[in-house]
Amino acid sequence: MEFLAVIFILFTVILFLTVLAIAQIKMAGMNVTDFWSFIKANETLDKLYAFSIKYDNLTPQQQIIFMQEADKIFEAFDKVPDALWEEEYQKYMKVLDKYKDIKMLRWESK
């Protein structure tokens, strides 16, 4: 019986913390889905940042993939307040610079 009481208390605490997190996201003026997409985009930003540093010359197929993933990141970051991602600003700018370079190369080749 005590075991069930402990499980019930833990479940209640977890539920309370989840509701509290959702309320804080809403008070920040965001949707939960926007926040979740930001978290996923942040993971992708790290990968693209490492990719943009490591590779200078990309094949056309790699350029397209990089641009598509960067577009997803830019869209997700636009939906959240700037203060939330100011730690990632340098990575964001590096990926944006690489995105612009690829865009210019593709524009010049046409």
N, C-alpha and C positions, 0 to 999 in steps of 0.2 A: 504494500500500500504506500509506503514511504517512497518507493521507487517511482510510482506513478505521480506522486505529488512533486517530486523533483523534476520529472520530465515535463509536467504541466507548467511549472514555474519557468523552466528554461524556454519552453515554447512561447510562453507569454512575453518573456524578456526579448526574445528574438523578434517576435511580432511587433512589439513596441519600438524596438530599434529600427526596424524596417519602415514603419509608419513615420517615425521621426526623420529618417533620411529622406523619404519622399516629400515630407512637408518642407524640409529645408531646401530641397531642389525646387519645389514650387515657389517658395518665398524668394528665391534668387531669380525668379522670372523665367524659368526654363521648364520644358516638358521633360518627363522622365526618359522618353525615347530619344530626345535630343542629347541628354546627358549621357545615355548609354552609347549613342553613336559617337560622341566625343571621346569616350573612353576607348572604344575600338579604334577610332582615328588616331588617337595618341599612340597606340601600339604600332599602327602602320607608319606613323610619322617617324618613329625610331628606326624602323627598317628602311624607309626611304632615305632618311638622313645618312645612315651608314652606306647605303647604295650610292647616294650622290657624292659622297666623299671618295669612295673607292673607285668608281668608274667615271672616267672623263668622256670616253667615246662609247656611245651606245648604238646598237643596231636599230634600224627603223622599228622593228617589232618591240624591242625593249623601250624605245622612246614612247611608243603608244601606250604600253602598259604603265610606264612611269607616269605619264600624263593622266591617264584614267584614275590611277590610285591617288595622285596628287589632287585631282578635282574632288574626289570624295573627301579627302582631308580638309581642303579649303571650305567645302560646304559645311562639314561638321563643326569646324572651328568658328565659322561665322554665326552659328546658332547659339553659342555660349558667350558669356561675358569675357572680355579681354583679361580681366584680373585672374580668371580661372586658369589661363594658360600662359601667363607671363613667364613662367619658368622655362617653357618650351619655345620661347620666342626666337632664339638663335637657330634652333633646328628648323623651325617653321620658315624663317627667312632663307636659310640655306636651300631648303627644298623649293621654295618659291623662286629663288634665283636660278636653280637648275631647270625648273619648269619653264621659266622665261627664255633661257638659253635654248632649250629644245624647241620651244615654239618658234623662236627666231630662225633656227637652223631649218626647221621644216618649212617655214614661210619662204626663206631664201631659196630652198631647193625647188619650190614650185614655181 
